[in-house]
């Protein structure tokens, strides 16, 4: 029994211990950073989407208020319509800003996906020429490759 334990200890000391190299640590950091960028940019996209919905709702409400213009006294009607027009302009501008914010978030999401894929390919040990081929494979909306 004692020799069995000694053989097991001797066998384990002969096997090389894996220690992550500096490159492995950098790839892991890149992957973690890509994950954080992806997570924060998807949150940004959701916020932009919600903001766009609220802006659209606001614009629709201003359109509905124009129906009440006939009930406003004649001397105040012009002021009421100018307030409604300005509200529509503000909500339209907010909607445009939401769309720009969503576009920025989508581009950031795409960048994060590329970062994570690149770090995964580099860490996978796949030869560089094959990595280049995989990166250049076409992608259509129906299927990958």
N, C-alpha and C positions, 0 to 999 in steps of 0.2 A: 504494500500500500504506500509506503513511504517513497519508494522509487517511482511509483506512478505519479505522485505529486511533484516530485523533483523533475520528472520528464515533462510534465505539463508546464512547469515554470520555465524550464530550459527552452521548450518549444515557443512559449510566448515571448521570451526575450530575443529569440532569433528573428521573429517577424518584425519588419520595419513598422514603426509607429507613424501614422499619417498625421502630419502637421500642415495646416493650411498655409500656403505660400502667400506672399504679399499680394500677388495677382489675384488669388482666390478671395482674399479679404476685400480687395478693391471691387471685384465683380459682385460680391455679396452686398457691399455698400451701394453700388450702382443699382442693384436689384431692389434693395430696400428703399433707396431714394426714388426710384421709378414707381414703386408701390405707393409711396406717400404722395408723389405728384399726381398719380392716377386717382387716388382717393380724394384729394383736395379738389382736383379739377372736375370730378364727377359731382362733388358737392356744389361747386361753382355753377355747373351746368343746371343742376336742379333748381338752384336759387334763381338763375336767369330765366328758366322756364316758368317758374312760379311768378316772377316779376312780369314776364310777358303776359301771362294769363290775367294778372291783376290790371295791367295797363289796358288790355283789350276790354276787360269788364268795365273799367272806368270810362273808356271811350264810348262804349255802348250806352252807358248810363247818361252821359252827356247828350248823346243823340236822342234818347228818350225824353230828356227834359225839354227839348225844343218843342215838343207837342204842347207843353204848358205855357208857351210864350203868349198864346192868344188870351189866356186868363189873367195875364199881368196887365196892370193899367198902362195906357198908351204912353204916359210920360216916363215910365220906368222900363218899358219893353226894350228899348235900345240898349240900356245898361245890362239888362238880363241877358240879351242875346250876345253882347260883347263878352260877358263873363263866361257864357257857355262856349263861345268860340275859343276863348283863351284856354278854357279847361280842355277842350278837344285838342288844341295844339300841344298843350303840356302832356296829355296822355299819349298822343301820337309820338312825341319826342321820347317819352319814357319807354314806349314800345320799341322804338328804334334802338335806344340804348340797350335794352334787354336783348335784342337780337344780336347786336355787336358783342355783348358780353357772352352770349351763348356760342357765337362763332369762335371767340377766343378760347372758351372752355373746351370746345370740341377739338381745336387744334392742339391744345395742351394735352388732352387725353391721347390723341394720336402720337404725340411726341413721347409720352410716358410709355405707351405700348411698344414703340420702337426701342426705347431705352431698355425695357425689361427683356424684350426678345433678343436684343443684342447681347445683354449680359448673360442671358441663358445660353445662347449659342456659343459664346466665348468660354463659358464655364463647362459646357458639355463635353469638350474634348474633340468635337467634330473637326476634321481638317478644314483649314481656311478656305480652300477652293470649294469645298462642299457648302460651307457656310455662305459663301458669296452666291452660290447657285440658289440656295434656299431663300436668301434675302431677295433675290431677283425674280422669284416665281410669281406669276401673275395671280391676281386675286380678283374674282368677280363676286357679285353679290349673292349668287346662288350657292356657290361652293368654294371651298378653299382649295386653290391650285386647280 
